């Protein structure tokens, strides 16, 4: 059985002082890490950023504003167009402010990706194999 779900989406990136520009987002869910979704954003063959997102938070962000830390998600509706707005706060700048990027993804595509991940591990059925993890840590000492 396949333990991975991956989907590539064209999303819109907006950074400080710019309009939106298209970038590629690769979303990946691995049932061996059942709480996380890895999002890799790239453009012209270069990785712009890699974030590990909480899968439940990603799902909740399709319906309501969530997040208080470095990642904040909220639904945005423009007529019939439904988007997921993802705000990412990055490293500190020399002036003390933080890098900030906003990504807009087509919400139905994110929802479809999540549905595929639920076929591998249903919400609420995630498990962390603590005994196996502890044994691995202790064996590498």
C-alpha positions in Angstrom: 0.0 0.0 0.0 1.2 3.5 -0.9 2.0 5.5 2.2 2.5 8.8 0.4 0.1 11.4 -1.1 1.8 14.1 -3.1 0.2 16.9 -5.2 1.7 19.8 -7.2 -0.3 23.0 -7.4 0.3 26.3 -9.0 -0.2 28.9 -6.2 0.1 32.7 -6.1 2.9 34.2 -3.9 2.8 37.7 -2.6 5.7 39.1 -0.7 6.2 42.5 0.8 6.0 45.2 -1.9 5.0 42.9 -4.7 1.8 41.7 -6.4 1.0 38.1 -6.9 3.2 35.8 -8.9 2.7 32.1 -9.7 5.0 29.5 -8.0 4.8 25.8 -7.7 3.8 24.2 -4.4 4.4 20.5 -3.8 2.3 19.2 -1.0 3.2 15.8 0.5 1.7 13.7 3.2 3.5 10.6 4.5 1.5 8.2 6.7 4.7 7.5 8.7 4.5 11.2 9.9 0.7 11.3 10.2 0.2 14.8 11.7 2.3 16.7 9.1 2.1 17.9 5.6 5.3 19.1 3.9 4.9 22.1 1.6 7.8 22.9 -0.7 7.5 26.1 -2.8 9.6 26.5 -5.9 10.1 28.7 -8.9 12.3 28.2 -12.0 13.8 25.0 -10.4 14.8 26.7 -7.2 13.3 25.9 -3.8 12.0 29.1 -2.3 10.8 27.7 1.1 10.0 24.4 2.8 7.4 24.3 5.6 6.0 21.5 7.7 2.3 22.2 8.3 0.0 20.6 10.8 -2.6 18.6 8.7 -5.5 19.4 11.0 -4.6 23.1 11.0 -4.5 23.0 7.2 -8.0 21.5 7.0 -9.4 23.9 9.6 -7.8 26.8 7.6 -10.2 26.0 4.7 -13.1 27.0 7.0 -11.9 29.6 9.5 -8.8 31.6 10.5 -6.3 29.5 12.4 -2.7 30.0 13.7 -1.0 32.4 16.0 2.6 31.7 15.3 4.8 31.6 12.2 2.0 30.1 10.1 -1.5 31.5 9.8 -4.2 30.2 7.5 -7.6 31.6 6.5 -10.2 31.1 3.8 -10.7 33.9 1.3 -13.7 34.2 -1.0 -13.8 36.4 -4.0 -17.1 35.7 -5.7 -17.1 32.1 -6.7 -13.4 31.8 -6.3 -12.4 30.1 -3.0 -8.8 30.4 -1.8 -6.7 29.4 1.2 -4.5 32.2 2.3 -1.3 31.1 4.0 0.8 33.7 5.8 4.3 32.6 6.6 6.6 34.6 8.9 10.3 33.9 8.4 13.6 34.9 9.9 14.4 38.3 11.4 15.7 41.1 9.2 18.5 43.4 10.4 15.9 46.1 11.2 14.1 43.7 13.6 11.1 43.0 11.4 10.5 39.5 10.0 10.3 38.3 6.4 6.7 37.7 5.5 5.2 35.9 2.5 1.6 35.2 1.7 0.6 32.3 -0.5 -2.9 31.9 -2.1 -3.9 28.4 -3.0 -7.1 27.2 -4.8 -9.1 25.8 -1.8 -10.8 23.0 -3.7 -7.3 21.6 -4.7 -6.1 21.7 -1.1 -9.3 20.0 0.0 -8.8 17.3 -2.6 -5.3 16.7 -1.4 -6.5 16.4 2.2 -9.2 13.9 1.2 -6.5 11.7 -0.4 -4.5 11.9 2.8 -7.5 10.8 4.8 -7.7 7.7 2.7 -4.3 6.7 4.2 -4.9 7.9 7.7 -8.3 9.1 8.8 -8.6 12.2 10.9 -8.4 11.2 14.6 -6.6 7.9 13.7 -3.1 9.3 13.6 -0.7 7.5 15.9 2.9 8.1 17.0 4.8 4.9 17.4 6.6 6.1 20.6 8.1 2.7 21.5 9.7 2.4 18.0 10.9 6.0 18.0 12.4 5.6 21.5 14.1 2.3 20.6 15.6 4.0 17.5 16.9 6.9 19.5 18.4 4.6 22.2 20.0 2.3 19.6 21.9 5.2 18.0 22.9 6.5 21.4 
